[in-house]
Amino acid sequence: MDSDLLRSFVAFAESGSFNRAADRIGRTPSAFSMQMKRLEELVDNKLFERDGRNVLLTPDGITFVGYARRILSLQDEAMGKLRTQDASRPIRIGCPDDYAQKILPLVLRGIQKAHPAAKFFISVNPTILLRRMLDQGELDLSIISRSETGEEGYFLRHEPGVWVTSPIHKQHELDPLPLVLPAEDCKFHAWALDAISKADRPYTLFATSRQAASLLHLVRDGLGVATLAAASVTDEFQVLEARDGFPPLPAVGVALMLAEASHPLVDRQLAIVIQDYLNRNLDDDLTRQAAS
């Protein structure tokens, strides 16, 4: 089977959009659609379905993604043995601020496990910008947030949202409730406002920020209650629960995305190594941090 078809198909699975996948592989959307139609004809199966304006993978499409990735991983491994590109430059890695403290270090350790001499350049930005940087070839790989049921990239973990206050200032007891939230394009922003509105709790939106660190500074100083990914929160903060009057928040998916043309050390086999390293070490690492 034509590896270009498989790479295009995996590009869709990793980006979640025909247009973004087409842009990533350097084709027009119409040419990309023709490729996917050709692939469905070759496998004699329906790989895509529509949900309103969105295009999703069918159950058979999800199954086929696994096989496509395995085929491409073997091809990348074989080609890697023959490549003469300079692998000495730093690997450019993107990461949302939410995951920089607890997840990013394990990703770096996972890469070092496979490539002990690897060096890194790290860019901390919101997922929406990191996607753009991947598409434009400014990053080699990136940790991203996606919907909990999404299929983009290589899944790393489900990350629950939490309400956070200062145990010293106890701003969660104020009326109206002061909120410091992620920017409007973050799912936790809408989820927080929806949950508080349904609970009939008066609130004021004190501040928004794209940086988890900024929100935590505001929480630490008693200026508001924040909603953040649990991985952002250290034990100096108080996580609020239903017994405190704060409804549970949904989770997001955390995934690893690779650029189409990237560093010679970055391929699907490396993504699998990182997945495995996080699966074996993340919970243990979080437990150690909580106990320290």
Disulfide bonds with the S-S distance in Angstrom:
none
